[in-house]
Amino acid sequence: MSARTSVRRVVVGITGASGILYGIRTLECLRRLEIETHLVMTRAAHVTLTHEQPWKAEQVKELASVHYASTDIGAAISSGSFRTMGMVVAPCSIKSLSEIATGVTDGLLSRAADVTLKERRPLVLMVRETPLHLGHLRSMTQVTEMGAIVMPPVPAFYAKPESIDDIVEHSVGRMLDLLALDSGTVRRWGS
């Protein structure tokens, strides 16, 4: 690793979009890889969690090395001098995508994403919305032009998934590939 990426630290954002399991699996996988994680969950993520998973917010937070309140804009992850390998937002709501695309950061998650972009670090957004209207597509184009990677969690059926967990694990593994991290959970084409 170069001096710029010698820190084994990733920021993980979880928004209120459906698919909270993507964020949970990301934290679990990064823990297995011994990557320090810095978690921020939006207020809406706490609401969605209660509808989708048996997990309590505190249990999700315990998966992270460090966690922050979404209103803590003075947190370490809000500064470019706090070095990381990058940031993932899993899942990423259209609201958070739009804040990131415009640079109008309303909370810590979008501020941390903005910092990730300005520092030219990888930012991966697992956008969870369908169907998409032109405003959504324009926001995706805008963040892509700014350097982010938009990666909707689309199932890879060549991997022959047998469960929802198989689909989630593969998507999380492919997302972590974008940070040059091999999760060991991806069934790769041709192998």
C-alpha positions in Angstrom: 0.0 0.0 0.0 1.2 3.5 -0.7 1.6 6.0 2.1 -1.7 7.6 1.0 -3.6 4.3 1.6 -1.6 2.7 4.4 -4.5 3.4 6.9 -6.9 0.4 7.0 -9.9 2.5 7.8 -13.3 2.7 6.0 -16.2 5.0 6.7 -19.6 3.3 6.4 -22.8 5.2 6.0 -26.2 3.6 6.4 -29.3 5.6 5.2 -33.0 5.0 5.4 -33.3 3.3 2.0 -34.6 -0.3 2.0 -31.7 -2.7 2.2 -30.3 -2.1 5.7 -28.9 -5.6 5.5 -26.3 -4.4 2.9 -24.9 -2.0 5.6 -24.9 -4.7 8.3 -23.1 -7.2 6.0 -20.6 -4.5 5.0 -19.7 -3.9 8.7 -19.5 -7.7 9.4 -17.2 -8.3 6.4 -14.9 -5.3 7.2 -14.6 -6.6 10.7 -13.5 -10.1 9.4 -11.0 -8.3 7.2 -9.7 -6.4 10.3 -10.5 -3.0 8.8 -11.3 -0.2 11.2 -14.8 1.1 10.5 -16.4 4.4 11.3 -20.2 4.3 11.1 -22.8 6.9 10.7 -26.5 6.0 10.4 -29.1 8.6 9.4 -32.2 9.1 11.5 -34.2 7.4 8.7 -31.8 4.4 8.9 -32.9 3.8 12.5 -36.6 3.8 11.3 -36.0 1.5 8.4 -34.0 -0.9 10.6 -37.0 -1.5 12.8 -39.1 -2.4 9.8 -36.6 -4.7 8.0 -34.4 -6.4 10.6 -34.7 -7.9 14.1 -31.5 -6.0 14.9 -31.5 -3.0 17.4 -29.5 0.1 16.4 -27.1 -0.5 19.3 -26.3 -4.0 17.9 -25.5 -2.5 14.5 -23.3 0.2 16.1 -21.4 -2.5 18.0 -20.3 -4.0 14.7 -18.3 -0.7 14.0 -15.0 0.2 15.5 -16.4 3.8 16.1 -19.9 5.2 15.5 -21.1 8.7 15.4 -24.5 10.5 15.7 -25.8 11.7 12.4 -25.8 15.3 13.8 -22.2 15.2 15.0 -20.7 17.4 12.2 -17.5 17.9 14.3 -16.8 14.1 14.2 -13.4 12.9 12.9 -14.9 11.7 9.6 -16.0 15.3 8.8 -12.4 16.3 8.2 -10.2 15.6 5.3 -7.2 15.3 7.6 -8.7 12.1 9.0 -7.3 9.6 6.6 -9.4 6.7 5.3 -9.3 4.2 2.4 -12.7 5.6 1.4 -16.4 5.5 2.2 -19.3 3.3 1.3 -23.0 4.2 1.7 -25.0 1.0 1.9 -27.8 1.4 1.3 -27.9 4.9 -0.2 -31.2 6.7 -0.3 -32.0 9.2 -3.0 -32.1 11.9 -0.4 -28.5 11.2 0.6 -27.4 10.8 -3.0 -29.0 14.2 -3.8 -27.2 15.9 -0.8 -23.9 14.5 -1.9 -24.5 15.5 -5.6 -25.2 19.1 -4.7 -22.6 19.5 -1.9 -25.4 20.7 0.4 -24.5 18.5 3.4 -27.3 18.4 5.9 -25.7 15.9 8.3 -22.6 13.9 9.1 -23.2 11.2 6.5 -23.4 13.6 3.5 -20.5 15.7 5.0 -18.3 12.6 5.3 -19.1 11.7 1.7 -18.3 15.3 0.6 -15.0 15.1 2.4 -14.3 11.7 0.7 -14.8 13.2 -2.7 -12.8 16.4 -2.1 -9.9 14.2 -0.8 -10.2 12.1 -4.0 -10.8 8.9 -2.1 -13.2 6.2 -3.3 -16.9 6.8 -2.5 -19.2 3.9 -3.3 -23.0 4.5 -3.2 -25.2 1.5 -3.2 -28.3 3.4 -4.4 -31.6 1.7 -3.6 -34.4 3.1 -5.6 -36.5 2.0 -8.5 -37.9 3.1 -10.9 -35.8 6.2 -11.5 -36.9 9.5 -12.8 -34.7 12.1 -14.6 -33.8 13.9 -11.3 -32.4 10.7 -9.8 -30.4 10.0 -13.0 -29.1 13.5 -13.0 -27.9 13.2 -9.4 -26.2 9.9 -10.2 -24.5 11.5 -13.2 -23.4 14.4 -11.1 -21.9 12.3 -8.3 -20.2 10.1 -10.9 -18.7 13.2 -12.6 -17.5 14.2 -9.1 -15.7 10.9 -8.7 -18.2 8.7 -6.8 -19.1 5.2 -7.9 -22.8 4.5 -8.1 -23.3 0.8 -7.6 -26.9 -0.3 -7.2 -27.0 -3.7 -5.5 -28.0 -5.7 -8.6 -28.0 -9.5 -8.1 -25.5 -11.6 -10.1 -27.4 -14.7 -11.1 -24.3 -16.3 -12.6 -23.2 -16.8 -9.0 -26.3 -19.1 -8.6 -27.5 -17.6 -5.3 -29.6 -19.9 -3.2 -30.7 -17.3 -0.6 -31.1 -13.6 0.0 -27.9 -13.8 2.1 -26.0 -15.1 -1.0 -27.2 -12.2 -3.1 -26.3 -9.7 -0.3 -22.9 -11.2 0.3 -22.0 -11.1 -3.4 -23.1 -7.5 -3.8 -21.2 -6.4 -0.7 -18.1 -8.3 -1.9 -18.3 -6.6 -5.3 -18.7 -3.3 -3.6 -15.6 -3.9 -1.4 -13.7 -4.9 -4.6 -14.0 -1.2 -5.5 -12.0 -0.4 -2.4 -9.4 -3.0 -3.4 -10.6 -5.3 -0.6 -11.2 -9.0 -1.3 -14.0 -10.2 1.0 -13.6 -13.8 -0.1 -17.4 -13.9 -0.6 -17.5 -13.3 -4.4 -18.0 -16.1 -6.8 -16.0 -14.7 -9.7 -16.8 -15.3 -13.3 -14.6 -17.9 -14.9 -13.5 -19.4 -11.6 
